[in-house]
Every structure is written in C-alpha cells, then in structure tokens.
Amino acid sequence: MKHNIFYTDFDTERITPEADGGYRTPFQQDRDRIIHSGAFRRLQSKTQVFISGEYDFYRTRLTHSIEVAQIGRSICNYLKATSPHLSDTYYIDPDLVEAACLAHDLGHPPFGHAGERTLHKLMRDYGGFEGNAQTLRVITQTIFSSTDTPKGMNPTRAFMDSTMKYKTLLHQTPDAKNHFLYDEQEPYLAFVFDGDLPSNHFSPGKALNEFRSIECQIMDWADDTAYSLMDIVDGIHARFITLESLENWAANASLNATEQKLLRQLMRVIREGDVEHVFARKIGDYISACQLEQWENYMSAKSNRYRFKLQIDKSVQTEARFFKKVAVELVFKSPQLHQLEYKWNFLLEKLFRAYSAHYLAGHGESFKLLPENTHRLVVQAATPAEKARIICDHIASMTDGFAIRTTRRLYDPDFGSIVDLI
C-alpha cells in the first residue's frame, strides 16, 4: 500500500508516546481500541429513538453507530475517487473516519437525548453534562474503567479531534443547554491544537463549534445521513409515521413547495410498501452529494485535516432537514414518546439523587451504593464537583435496562438479590 502523505507525525502523536503499532497504523489502533471496549458494547442496549429491546428491528445506539461508520468510510472512498484535491498518496484516512463514527455516541447516557437533557440539569452545579463532551471524557479518561484507576485509550491527536464536534467550553457559554465541552477538558483542546486554542480565533458558540477537522465534518454528515433517513424508517415501522398521520400533520404545517413535493414522494413510498429499499438507496445519494472545498484558516498550514471543508449538495441538505422535521413532529413530539421521556427523567433523577444525597453529603463510608471501584473513587475525590462527575460517569455508562434495574434495586423492596451484578 502506498504511503499516505495527507497525515504527518503531528496528526498521529499521542499524549503519551507509544511503541510502533507494527502491522497496524495508529488510526487502525484507535479504531480497534473502540471496537473492543465495554463502552462500545454497551451501545447495543442504549436507546436510539425507541427504547432498546422493545422490538428486535428498531435501531439501537450500536446499530446506528455501525451504520454511521459504513457511511463515513464510503464518503472517504467516494471523495478519494472523485475529488481533484486527493490522490492515491494523499487522501482522508477511512480508518480514522470509521473510528470517529464508531466512537461518536460513546458518551450518550441511557434513554437517548432525553437522558442527556436530564443529566445536564442534574449536573448544572457541577460542570454540566453533554454527550459529545462525555465521549471525549470516555476516550481520554475512562474507557478502561475495570481497573482500580480508570484510564483513557491514549488516542492520537487526529482521532481525538475527529470526535470533537464542539470546541466551546461551558464557562464560555454558561447558559448553553448542549454543544459544549467540560471546562476541565481544556487541556485536551490545548493538546489537539498544539497550545493555540481555537477560541483565540473564533467567538464561542456557533462559530467556534463549526471549526472542525475534515474527518469530524465527514463523521457529522454520516451521522446526519443515518438518523435523518433511518429515524423515518423506524418511525414508519413503529406506525408513528403513516399516510393518515402525514396528511393530518401537513394540513397544519405550512409546508413550502419543495417540502410538499418531498411529502408526496414519502407518501408514495409508504403506499407502495418500498420503504427499506428506497431509503437504503438514498444513503448512496447522500454520499455522492459530498465534495471538498479548499479552506484557509490558522490550522491549515499545520495539518491537512484543516485544509478542506465538506460541501453537501443543497437539495440533499433540504431533503435531510425535511425528514428530520417529520421525525420530530410525528415521533419525538408524540404523547407516547413524551410519556416515556417523563418516566426516564423521573428514573434518572431518582438514581442521581440517591447517589448524590449519600456521597455528596459525606456519608459515603456508611453504605456502598456504587460498585466497589466507583465507590472508592467517589469517596477519595477531593471536591463535590469531582464526586458528582464520577457519579455522573457511572450513570451515563449504564444501559437502559441496567438503569431501570438499578433504580428498582434501590427503591423497590420486592426487587433485587444479593447475587445481582451491580
């Protein structure tokens, strides 16, 4: 295989130097460490849209991440084959993009975005919670957590950056509901950008968060592709999106001409019973909608990862936005899902309150409510914020089912056994 000169030692550097990977590239090592981690396996039992395990054909965080990874690799292959800016010796590494796609949801807590919102509310006084920030925390600090002291996977600079969709620290936009990093993660930002933080060049918030490496941009569009298309497919299978519900929604939705056309096309696909086939084909359309545009910024001279912007065909972007709109209105805003979100919010609050009341009040020595290693780490933590962060790590790592069982063990007198795994 020809050497890829797109990347330099700057891109493959790790915080702690390691021996050469032998037959694997540094980015293949990053990917393999994700695949063989417990955090990745637990995605199989975390909610994507519908609660994990409810039916066997709905997507989970794991199947979603696998789909995103396939789309991300295909975008890399498409760009290498079609872009005049790339060649056989100068191209975006598909292993690096695959690693970013597989890792992009590692930080998501149980119960999807509803769980993310609840944990942020509960952690407001202790540094907040954000799914992308938690992903960075997992890969840099906690992914190997079965030992006495949790450790990160020592990712390469390029891989760490490829997962970092947001560069704004919480203190820079303190009222933000999402799209931030934890303040204590600033050293990782400094490592990624070799000390020259992007906040020195962009205003916090939208402008700063849109400053992304090309691999991160590809991961983000692959993610958009997967959920804008597949949330519709799952919504149709679950009978939230039907001909009748679409007609009723459209009657009051004030759709423009393009949206009305897309609505008619969607209804025809449902009527003909060809949903899976048509939407699978659309993935190819979304991949071939990508092209590269050269980009000059303060990092482009230091790394080729910042020399290009990913441009997406506007008609495809319009279609993706329409499908997201349909999913939000007919699935995410449905009474059925809101009832579940209410229950999930109640459940996570009870879990967090149980742990925080016990450990943050200084009574952690009396009962071990957490697993042995986690209990010890919380007791030894120096500040309430550090204790709360470790508790939050534990809850965020839970699968949907484990969160439900743990709540029942703590509160239901008729549930639980001394031999249960905790």
Salt bridges, closest charged atoms under 4 A:
ASP11 OD1 - ARG305 NE 2.63
GLU13 OE1 - ARG157 NH1 2.84
GLU18 OE1 - ARG14 NE 3.62
GLU18 OE1 - ARG33 NH2 2.79
ASP30 OD1 - ARG14 NH1 2.90
ASP32 OD2 - ARG24 NH1 2.98
ASP32 OD1 - ARG31 NE 3.04
GLU67 OE2 - ARG59 NE 2.90
ASP95 OD1 - ARG31 NH1 2.96
ASP95 OD1 - ARG73 NH1 2.80
GLU98 OE1 - ARG31 NH1 3.33
GLU98 OE1 - ARG73 NH1 2.73
ASP105 OD2 - ARG61 NH1 2.74
ASP105 OD2 - HIS64 NE2 3.86
ASP105 OD2 - HIS104 NE2 3.30
ASP105 OD1 - HIS108 NE2 3.33
GLU116 OE1 - HIS108 ND1 3.85
GLU116 OE1 - HIS113 ND1 3.04
ASP161 OD2 - ARG305 NH1 2.84
ASP183 OD1 - HIS171 ND1 3.03
GLU184 OE2 - ARG389 NE 3.41
ASP194 OD2 - LYS302 NZ 3.05
ASP196 OD1 - HIS201 NE2 3.02
GLU210 OE2 - LYS206 NZ 2.71
ASP220 OD1 - LYS165 NZ 3.05
ASP220 OD2 - ARG212 NH1 2.81
ASP223 OD1 - HIS64 NE2 2.80
ASP223 OD1 - HIS104 NE2 3.28
ASP224 OD2 - LYS324 NZ 3.31
ASP234 OD1 - ARG59 NH1 2.85
GLU259 OE2 - LYS325 NZ 3.19
ASP274 OD2 - HIS277 ND1 3.50
GLU276 OE2 - HIS237 NE2 2.70
GLU319 OE2 - LYS282 NZ 3.01
GLU329 OE2 - LYS333 NZ 3.16
GLU341 OE1 - ARG117 NH2 3.20
GLU349 OE2 - LYS121 NZ 2.59
GLU372 OE2 - LYS368 NZ 2.97
ASP393 OD2 - ARG137 NH2 2.70
ASP412 OD2 - ARG408 NH2 3.42
ASP420 OD2 - ARG409 NH1 2.66
